[in-house]
Amino acid sequence: MSLVMRPFLVVTLCACWVSPVLAQPHALLPDAMVEHFCRSSQISSGPEFDEITAIAARLAADQPHIHIALANGSVINAWEVELSAGASLICIPVSLVHFMGGAEGELAFILAHEIGHATDERCKSLSGRSRVAEQSGMGIALAVLFGHSSGQEAGDQRACEARADELGFNLMTRAGYDPEDAAAAFQRLSSGPGSSSTVPPLFARLAALGKDHPITPDRIRHVRKLIARRGTRQGP
């Protein structure tokens, strides 16, 4: 998930790239691999690279099986690619870093969301995604509208996106970021290029039916519930 898109890719042809690198926790992935999966060249220095590196360190995302690449891309998006069993690449286009305008906590939530995808074993298989959707009811509702194949698959992924939002929220708050930054990140993204913020809510909801991501207002409400739940646990 990305926040907009998360391709489910399991790569076998690139094993010659992956295996040697995984033994080096802090090594950059080969430029050719990053360019292939992140759709643009890798950036390995500069203030944006330092910003992403610092956020990743604060989130404790320096695990050998999770590689975070800053890419010289122009899309305001982020996504996670499953490279092989237990190994993931998170692509962060530099344009997204610029769009966040130095709001570290908001960018941390986006990165934490992608880490949520990378660490969520339940959503890495068709059967696992189906079980997650059944528990949330999303898959069943869409399957009724669109039939088993397209509707259920979309519902499964929507449930997993909501799950990654929660995993990311928990990760970023444990790292000491302001919980409100999660909602603020969605608010900022809703004002970005290509957003549907000017579309009437009913039309936006109808247009989103059958798609694999919840609409932004629903994601903000979900995060607000997480914030309220966190406040209740902490007490006065």
C-alpha positions as CSV (number, residue, x, y, z in Angstrom):
1,M,0.0,0.0,0.0
2,S,0.8,1.9,-0.4
3,L,-1.4,4.7,0.6
4,V,-2.5,4.7,-3.0
5,M,-1.3,1.5,-4.4
6,R,0.4,-1.7,-3.3
7,P,1.4,-4.2,-5.9
8,F,1.6,-7.8,-4.8
9,L,4.8,-9.1,-6.4
10,V,6.9,-12.1,-5.5
11,V,10.1,-11.9,-7.5
12,T,12.1,-15.0,-8.3
13,L,14.1,-13.8,-11.3
14,C,15.9,-11.2,-9.1
15,A,17.2,-13.7,-6.6
16,C,20.7,-12.9,-7.8
17,W,20.2,-9.3,-6.6
18,V,18.4,-10.0,-3.4
19,S,20.4,-12.7,-1.7
20,P,23.8,-11.0,-1.3
21,V,22.2,-7.7,-0.2
22,L,20.0,-9.2,2.6
23,A,23.2,-10.3,4.4
24,Q,24.1,-6.6,4.8
25,P,21.4,-4.8,6.9
26,H,22.4,-1.3,6.1
27,A,23.4,-1.8,2.5
28,L,21.7,0.0,-0.3
29,L,20.0,-2.1,-2.9
30,P,21.5,-2.2,-6.4
31,D,20.4,0.8,-8.4
32,A,19.0,-1.4,-11.2
33,M,16.6,-3.1,-8.7
34,V,15.4,0.2,-7.2
35,E,14.9,1.7,-10.7
36,H,12.9,-1.4,-11.7
37,F,10.5,-1.6,-8.8
38,C,10.4,2.1,-7.8
39,R,10.1,3.2,-11.5
40,S,12.9,5.8,-11.1
41,S,16.6,6.0,-10.2
42,Q,17.8,5.7,-6.6
43,I,18.8,8.7,-4.5
44,S,21.5,7.8,-2.0
45,S,22.5,11.2,-0.5
46,G,21.2,14.7,0.2
47,P,18.7,16.2,2.7
48,E,15.8,14.1,1.5
49,F,17.8,10.9,1.9
50,D,18.9,12.0,5.4
51,E,15.3,12.8,6.3
52,I,14.0,9.4,5.3
53,T,17.0,7.6,7.0
54,A,16.4,9.4,10.2
55,I,12.7,8.6,10.2
56,A,13.4,5.0,9.4
57,A,15.9,4.8,12.3
58,R,13.3,6.3,14.7
59,L,10.7,3.8,13.6
60,A,13.3,1.0,14.1
61,A,12.8,0.0,10.5
62,D,16.5,-1.0,10.0
63,Q,15.6,-4.7,9.8
64,P,17.6,-6.7,7.3
65,H,14.5,-7.9,5.4
66,I,13.0,-4.4,4.9
67,H,14.8,-2.1,2.4
68,I,13.7,1.6,2.1
69,A,14.7,3.3,-1.1
70,L,14.4,7.0,-1.9
71,A,13.6,7.3,-5.6
72,N,13.9,10.2,-8.0
73,G,10.2,9.9,-8.9
74,S,7.5,12.5,-9.5
75,V,4.5,10.7,-8.1
76,I,3.0,11.6,-4.7
77,N,2.7,8.1,-3.5
78,A,4.6,5.3,-1.7
79,W,4.4,1.5,-2.1
80,E,5.8,-1.7,-0.8
81,V,7.0,-4.6,-3.0
82,E,7.5,-8.1,-1.8
83,L,10.9,-9.1,-3.2
84,S,10.9,-12.7,-1.9
85,A,9.7,-14.6,1.1
86,G,10.5,-12.4,4.1
87,A,12.1,-9.5,2.1
88,S,10.4,-6.3,1.1
89,L,11.3,-3.0,-0.6
90,I,9.6,0.2,0.3
91,C,9.7,2.9,-2.5
92,I,9.5,6.5,-1.4
93,P,9.6,9.0,-4.3
94,V,11.4,12.2,-3.5
95,S,8.4,14.2,-4.7
96,L,6.4,12.8,-1.8
97,V,9.1,14.0,0.6
98,H,8.8,17.5,-1.0
99,F,5.0,17.4,-0.9
100,M,5.0,16.7,2.9
101,G,6.9,19.9,3.4
102,G,9.1,18.9,6.3
103,A,6.1,17.5,8.3
104,E,8.2,14.7,9.8
105,G,5.4,13.0,11.7
106,E,3.1,12.9,8.7
107,L,5.9,11.4,6.5
108,A,6.7,8.9,9.4
109,F,3.1,7.7,9.3
110,I,3.3,7.1,5.5
111,L,6.5,5.1,6.0
112,A,5.1,3.3,9.0
113,H,2.0,2.3,6.9
114,E,4.3,0.7,4.3
115,I,6.3,-1.0,7.0
116,G,3.0,-2.3,8.2
117,H,2.5,-4.0,4.9
118,A,6.0,-5.4,4.9
119,T,5.6,-7.0,8.4
120,D,2.0,-8.1,8.1
121,E,2.2,-11.8,7.3
122,R,-1.6,-12.2,7.4
123,C,-2.0,-10.1,4.3
124,K,0.8,-11.6,2.2
125,S,-1.4,-14.4,0.8
126,L,-4.7,-14.6,-0.9
127,S,-6.2,-16.8,1.9
128,G,-4.8,-14.5,4.6
129,R,-6.3,-11.4,2.9
130,S,-9.6,-13.2,2.6
131,R,-9.7,-14.0,6.3
132,V,-8.8,-10.4,7.2
133,A,-11.6,-9.1,5.0
134,E,-14.1,-11.6,6.4
135,Q,-13.4,-10.5,9.9
136,S,-14.0,-6.8,8.8
137,G,-17.0,-7.6,6.5
138,M,-15.4,-5.6,3.6
139,G,-15.0,-8.5,1.3
140,I,-18.5,-9.8,1.7
141,A,-20.1,-6.4,1.1
142,L,-18.2,-5.9,-2.2
143,A,-18.7,-9.4,-3.3
144,V,-22.4,-8.9,-3.1
145,L,-22.2,-5.8,-5.3
146,F,-19.6,-7.0,-7.9
147,G,-19.5,-10.8,-7.7
148,H,-16.9,-13.1,-6.2
149,S,-13.7,-12.3,-8.2
150,S,-13.4,-8.5,-8.6
151,G,-15.5,-7.5,-5.6
152,Q,-14.0,-9.9,-3.1
153,E,-10.4,-9.2,-4.1
154,A,-11.0,-5.5,-3.8
155,G,-12.6,-5.9,-0.4
156,D,-9.8,-8.1,0.7
157,Q,-7.2,-5.5,-0.1
158,R,-9.3,-2.6,1.3
159,A,-9.3,-4.6,4.6
160,C,-5.6,-5.0,4.5
161,E,-5.1,-1.3,3.8
162,A,-7.1,-0.5,6.9
163,R,-5.0,-3.0,8.8
164,A,-1.8,-1.4,7.5
165,D,-3.1,2.0,8.6
166,E,-3.5,0.6,12.2
167,L,-0.2,-1.2,12.2
168,G,1.5,2.0,10.9
169,F,-0.3,4.1,13.5
170,N,0.8,1.9,16.3
171,L,4.4,1.9,15.0
172,M,4.7,5.7,14.6
173,T,3.1,6.4,18.1
174,R,5.4,3.9,19.7
175,A,8.3,5.9,18.1
176,G,7.0,9.0,19.9
177,Y,5.3,10.8,17.0
178,D,2.1,12.8,17.6
179,P,-0.9,10.5,16.9
180,E,-2.6,13.5,15.2
181,D,0.1,13.3,12.5
182,A,-1.6,10.2,11.1
183,A,-4.9,12.0,10.4
184,A,-2.9,15.1,9.2
185,A,-1.1,12.9,6.6
186,F,-4.4,11.8,5.1
187,Q,-5.7,15.4,5.1
188,R,-2.6,16.6,3.3
189,L,-2.8,13.8,0.7
190,S,-6.4,14.6,0.0
191,S,-5.3,18.0,-1.2
192,G,-2.7,16.7,-3.5
193,P,-2.7,16.4,-7.3
194,G,-5.3,13.9,-8.5
195,S,-7.2,13.9,-5.2
196,S,-11.0,13.7,-5.1
197,S,-11.4,16.2,-2.3
198,T,-13.7,18.4,-4.4
199,V,-16.0,15.5,-5.4
200,P,-19.2,15.2,-3.4
201,P,-18.9,12.5,-0.7
202,L,-21.6,10.3,-2.2
203,F,-20.1,10.4,-5.7
204,A,-16.6,9.7,-4.2
205,R,-18.0,6.7,-2.4
206,L,-19.7,5.3,-5.5
207,A,-16.6,5.9,-7.6
208,A,-14.5,4.0,-5.0
209,L,-16.8,0.9,-5.0
210,G,-14.8,-2.1,-6.2
211,K,-11.4,-0.4,-5.8
212,D,-8.7,-1.7,-3.5
213,H,-8.3,1.3,-1.2
214,P,-10.8,2.8,1.3
215,I,-11.8,6.4,0.5
216,T,-9.8,9.0,2.4
217,P,-12.7,10.2,4.7
218,D,-13.1,6.6,5.9
219,R,-9.4,6.3,6.6
220,I,-9.4,9.5,8.6
221,R,-12.4,8.3,10.6
222,H,-10.5,5.0,11.3
223,V,-7.4,6.9,12.4
224,R,-9.6,9.1,14.6
225,K,-11.0,6.0,16.3
226,L,-7.4,4.8,16.9
227,I,-6.5,8.1,18.4
228,A,-9.5,8.0,20.7
229,R,-8.8,4.5,21.7
230,R,-5.2,5.3,22.5
231,G,-6.4,8.2,24.7
232,T,-8.8,6.0,26.5
233,R,-6.1,3.4,27.3
234,Q,-3.7,6.1,28.6
235,G,-6.4,7.7,30.7
236,P,-6.1,11.2,32.3
